[in-house]
Amino acid sequence: MKVLYLLNHAGKAGTERYVETLVKYLSADGRVEPYFAYNEGGLLVEKLEAMGVPIRQITMSSRFDRKAAKVLAKLCEEWDIDLIHCHYLRENYIAMLAKSYNKKIKVVYTNHFVIPNDMVTRLSNRLLDKRQDQMIAVCNKGKEQLIANGWTGEHIQVVFNAVDPEVWAGDRSESTMRTELGIPEDRFVMFCGSRFAEDKGHKYLLDSIKRLTELSAVPFTLVLGGDGPLLEPAKEHAKELGLTEEQVKFMGFRKDIKNLYKGADLYINSSQHEALSYAIIEAMAAGLPVIATDMGGNSDIVNPEAGCGLLVEYDNPDSMAGAMKVMLEEPDFLARCREGAHRTILEKFEIHHFADVTFGVYEKALRG
């Protein structure tokens, strides 16, 4: 099956990780012959080029860009594409418009957000719904939101993001993070790796750390990985709160994410918006318990059944700091959460099951 993965911005976030994962695992056994087209370049283009994937750039100026739709239809004819897999509304609309110029095209759309659409978008979703072959929501709340946004529920499948446990296996001895940062082996380390943007909640997270210093005497360090427009304001806020460099360390963007997971004791998610976070399930696969905000699809990962961590209220420093205090001061609970994280990955977020189910969605789209 020839699949064209279509993405407006090919950067370095979770959606790009999703595409990279599908290309790798669905092409490994020959089920999919992958192709890639994009508008704005970035790290994903480099990664797919290294994997030998045929790549083409297509200018996509808006979701109703008919010129782009014609170019896309012609590209699908050139490459004899069976199916287009899209990941944002812009390219999904363009792919559905391309059906007017190439009748063979089938379209699958994965929604990576749990965000309401405006009235105009809801109306256009309903109008284009009949052209949509299959849709994937990466969490249960994502499916609910897609339906609320005007799409028909019958062709929406919930398929959780996934990771390969073998890739994230290993122990603390493999990590150089503590040595690099001068953190003692016996100090409790929390790690949060996300882009410094408004919806990632870094200000609230730092406020929570300040509250934690008032609640617990256990020495700790919060390591923050990532870059973005709010990195410098976050550093200033940490200073304003009187947090020391021993308590909060900023690492910037890093590619050695496994190294950072392995050097930590706990993963922190402080986001306002999540569908199903790759960072959370990667951290769990690397052996970390989790504290996450009760937003979007986080409750599909962290819940009493999973037993892998704690959910907290977004923008409530007392809630976050209270959960951190439990993890710092109750080692037996922390150990149970670590075991729960490993079990949950194997049961719900394992890569080969994800690949099988996604390929099944492709087959359903082709059957029409």
C-alpha atoms as one frame of an Amber mdcrd trajectory, in Angstrom:
protein
   0.000   0.000   0.000   1.448   3.378  -1.015   0.739   5.967   1.671   1.514
   9.666   1.371   1.990  11.288   4.769   0.977  14.938   4.406   1.978  17.547
   6.973   1.944  21.330   6.848   4.854  21.899   9.246   7.478  19.162   9.521
   9.149  20.214  12.766  10.010  18.365  15.980   6.820  18.072  18.057   4.536
  15.154  18.893   2.743  15.066  15.538   6.060  14.736  13.736   6.997  11.906
  16.105   3.706  10.225  15.221   4.462  10.383  11.486   8.025   9.170  11.972
   6.768   6.241  14.054   4.218   5.167  11.440   6.728   5.405   8.616   9.244
   3.310  10.535   6.991   0.546  11.818   4.552   0.195   8.911   7.340   0.079
   6.336   9.489  -2.355   8.329   7.487  -5.399   7.231   6.513  -4.054   3.816
   2.865  -3.304   4.582   3.290   0.364   3.632   5.494   2.057   1.070   5.796
   5.550   2.606   5.985   8.917   0.849   6.015  12.369   2.418   4.900  15.860
   1.403   5.075  19.033   3.473   4.771  22.802   3.333   7.234  24.115   5.955
  10.451  22.161   6.523  12.096  21.089   9.753  13.701  18.195  11.616  11.205
  15.602  10.367  12.256  16.211   6.763  15.852  15.419   7.692  14.823  12.247
   9.511  12.668  10.925   6.682  15.325  11.761   4.094  17.764   9.674   6.125
  15.241   6.813   6.016  15.104   7.008   2.222  11.501   8.230   2.006  10.606
  10.084  -1.243   9.794  13.682  -0.285   8.190  16.643  -2.039   7.423  20.171
  -0.851   3.958  21.587  -1.592   2.989  25.175  -0.820  -0.251  25.111   1.191
  -1.326  28.689   1.880  -4.714  27.919   3.450  -7.098  25.040   4.041  -9.070
  25.951   0.889  -5.987  26.215  -1.341  -7.258  24.662  -4.597  -3.924  25.211
  -6.320  -2.301  23.054  -3.632  -5.088  20.487  -4.060  -4.327  20.237  -7.794
  -0.602  19.861  -7.120  -1.321  17.198  -4.519  -3.649  15.290  -6.853  -0.996
  15.324  -9.583   1.678  14.158  -7.114  -0.531  11.266  -6.020  -0.934  10.294
  -9.668   2.825  10.534 -10.257   3.625   8.346  -7.254   0.527   6.118  -7.692
  -0.555   6.846  -4.103  -3.342   4.725  -2.593  -4.019   6.796   0.508  -3.150
  10.170   2.042  -2.706  10.367   5.809  -3.169  13.947   7.113  -2.614  15.453
  10.555  -3.987  19.013  10.626  -7.130  20.589   9.218  -5.263  22.581   6.564
  -3.778  19.579   4.791  -6.850  17.445   5.470  -9.099  19.925   3.670  -6.606
  20.174   0.804  -6.460  16.381   0.518 -10.248  16.160   0.355 -10.343  18.910
  -2.279  -7.726  16.927  -4.231 -10.330  14.178  -4.634 -12.010  16.409  -7.225
  -8.920  16.028  -9.426  -7.917  12.455  -8.597 -10.801  10.074  -7.889  -8.501
   7.329  -6.611  -7.443   9.265  -3.520  -8.547   8.022  -0.107  -7.981  10.200
   2.944  -7.332   9.374   6.594  -7.102  12.242   9.081  -5.554  11.948  12.543
  -6.680  14.646  14.964  -3.927  15.444  17.479  -5.852  18.015  19.536  -8.804
  18.339  21.900  -9.790  21.878  20.941 -13.219  23.229  19.905 -13.522  24.664
  16.385 -15.226  27.984  15.662 -18.669  28.114  14.042 -17.376  28.578  10.495
 -14.994  25.636  10.822 -17.710  23.424  12.291 -19.906  24.223   9.295 -17.133
  23.483   6.778 -16.341  20.252   8.654 -19.950  19.130   8.184 -19.881  20.048
   4.497 -16.654  18.119   3.874 -17.537  15.181   6.105 -18.919  13.139   3.205
 -15.489  13.253   1.529 -13.669  11.953   4.614 -12.895   8.233   4.443 -11.620
   7.542   7.970 -10.516   9.569  10.979  -8.323   8.723  13.954  -8.626  10.346
  17.373  -5.617   9.720  19.612  -7.726   9.804  22.792 -11.352   9.349  23.834
 -11.938  13.035  24.512 -10.493  13.702  21.082 -13.255  11.638  19.471 -15.880
  13.477  21.501 -14.444  16.799  20.361 -14.337  15.735  16.695 -18.045  14.928
  16.833 -18.741  18.248  18.571 -16.736  19.914  15.783 -19.129  18.574  13.148
 -17.659  15.270  11.991 -19.673  12.040  11.769 -18.842   9.616  14.562 -19.173
   6.415  12.521 -15.845   6.837  10.749 -13.844   7.978  13.795 -11.567   5.387
  15.424  -9.754   5.928  18.732  -6.163   4.747  18.348  -3.800   5.662  21.176
  -0.293   6.880  20.378   2.335   4.293  21.217   6.021   3.633  21.831   8.438
   0.735  21.483   9.334  -0.487  25.001  12.631  -1.908  23.743  13.776   1.522
  22.552  13.271   3.022  26.013  14.635   0.101  28.063  17.697   0.526  30.288
  18.564   1.914  33.712  19.991   4.951  35.486  23.592   3.929  34.781  23.101
   4.775  31.090  22.340   8.441  31.784  24.901  11.229  31.890  22.391  13.917
  32.893  23.205  14.043  36.609  26.940  14.194  35.985  26.467  16.890  33.356
  24.332  19.022  35.674  26.207  18.253  38.879  23.204  16.593  40.528  23.975
  14.042  43.295  22.767  10.484  42.723  20.642  10.564  45.883  18.796  13.784
  44.988  15.196  13.484  43.746  14.955  14.669  40.138  11.784  15.643  38.291
  11.891  16.166  34.535   9.583  18.081  32.198  10.369  18.210  28.498   8.137
  20.483  26.443   8.267  23.590  24.292   8.153  26.855  26.218   4.793  28.103
  24.975   1.738  29.494  26.750  -0.276  26.258  26.778   2.564  24.186  28.299
   2.061  25.769  31.725   5.647  26.507  32.733   4.720  29.556  34.820   2.201
  27.485  36.746   4.771  24.694  37.092   7.346  27.055  38.567   4.714  28.449
  40.956   4.079  24.839  42.010   7.786  24.298  42.657   7.834  27.371  44.882
   4.865  25.943  46.792   6.653  22.581  47.076   9.597  24.239  48.842   7.113
  25.284  51.539   5.569  21.807  51.839   8.541  19.428  51.844  12.099  19.392
  53.165  13.205  16.650  50.738  15.949  18.005  48.419  14.889  17.982  44.761
  15.739  19.352  41.333  13.333  20.103  38.499  15.044  19.765  35.124  13.311
  21.592  32.267  14.123  20.574  28.708  12.946  22.402  25.612  13.098  25.745
  23.851  10.498  28.219  22.639   9.375  31.842  22.902   8.713  31.712  26.645
  12.024  30.163  27.713  13.611  33.426  28.832  10.451  34.653  30.622  10.371
  31.305  32.462  13.956  31.793  33.607  13.081  35.279  34.856  10.037  33.957
  36.690  12.153  31.330  38.447  14.476  34.090  39.654  11.545  36.226  40.804
  10.283  33.291  42.864  13.679  32.901  44.508  14.184  29.379  43.163  17.830
  28.321  43.166  19.820  26.691  40.373  19.869  23.527  42.498  16.062  23.504
  42.507  15.429  24.363  38.818  17.729  23.739  35.860  17.018  24.761  32.263
  18.614  22.525  29.604  17.240  23.942  26.353  16.286  21.745  23.416  17.939
  18.329  23.488  17.815  15.377  21.112  19.039  12.893  23.773  15.645  12.695
  25.442  16.150   9.105  26.643  19.284  10.216  28.455  17.222  12.810  30.331
  14.401  10.400  31.183  16.881   7.881  32.557  18.465  10.472  34.821  15.156
  11.393  36.460  12.882   9.886  39.113   9.581  11.405  37.958   8.074  12.937
  34.827   5.959  16.102  35.065   3.344  17.260  32.553   1.944  20.743  33.216
   0.097  21.369  29.938  -3.213  23.110  29.450  -3.937  21.250  26.208  -3.102
  17.619  25.501  -4.500  14.952  23.227  -2.268  11.991  24.005   1.229  13.091
  24.941   4.174  11.236  23.443   6.398  12.676  26.150   4.297  11.077  28.883
   4.230   7.591  27.370   7.905   7.769  26.407   8.774   8.704  29.985   6.678
   5.821  31.290   8.355   3.399  28.878  11.686   4.671  30.216  10.538   3.723
  33.730   9.191   6.987  35.118   6.026   7.539  37.156   4.009  10.572  36.052
   2.265  13.621  37.436   0.037  15.137  34.740  -2.660  17.766  34.478  -6.178
  16.407  34.117  -6.563  17.825  30.618  -7.440  16.258  27.265  -6.364  12.644
  26.936  -4.096  12.563  30.001  -6.759  10.634  31.891  -6.543   7.876  29.247
  -2.948   7.377  30.428  -2.893   8.302  34.102  -5.785   6.847  36.095  -6.402
   4.530  39.063  -6.538   1.445  36.822  -3.120   2.228  35.345  -1.611   3.077
  38.723   1.250   4.932  37.050   1.002   8.332  38.732  -1.268  11.183  39.723
  -3.538  13.625  37.899  -3.676  17.213  39.129  -5.776  20.272  38.437  -4.323
  22.589  35.802  -3.162  26.024  37.024  -3.524  24.978  40.662  -0.069  25.082
  42.292  -1.433  23.546  45.506  -2.708  20.525  43.546   0.565  20.037  41.660
   2.797  20.652  44.678   0.714  18.274  46.791   1.176  15.482  44.256   4.919
  16.197  44.068   5.129  15.991  47.870   3.563  12.516  47.788   6.097  11.321
  45.206   9.043  12.811  47.121   8.044  11.513  50.541   6.423   8.124  49.798
   9.014   5.884  48.086   6.761   2.814  48.197   4.035   4.659  46.300   6.604
   5.928  43.807   7.809   2.350  43.235   4.256   1.100  42.643   3.705   3.876
  40.118   6.921   2.889  38.343   5.656  -0.686  38.041   2.271   0.592  36.876
   3.935   2.696  34.194   5.743  -0.323  32.730   2.588  -2.462  32.783   0.417
   0.243  31.234   2.789   0.730  28.296   2.695  -2.975  27.487  -1.083  -3.191
  27.822  -2.255   0.030  26.123   0.526   1.915  24.345   2.696  -0.730  22.655
   3.982   0.141  19.212   3.205  -3.030  17.255  -0.436  -3.034  18.338  -0.647
   0.642  17.347   0.804  -0.115  13.910  -1.615  -3.020  13.368  -4.681  -0.999
  14.312  -3.631   1.998  12.223  -3.044  -0.235   9.195  -6.537  -1.607   9.780
  -7.887   1.945   9.513  -6.051   2.325   6.207  -7.624  -0.884   4.908 -11.070
   0.275   5.984 -10.553   3.586   4.132  -9.542   1.769   0.959 -12.597  -0.480
   1.128 -14.647   2.708   1.067
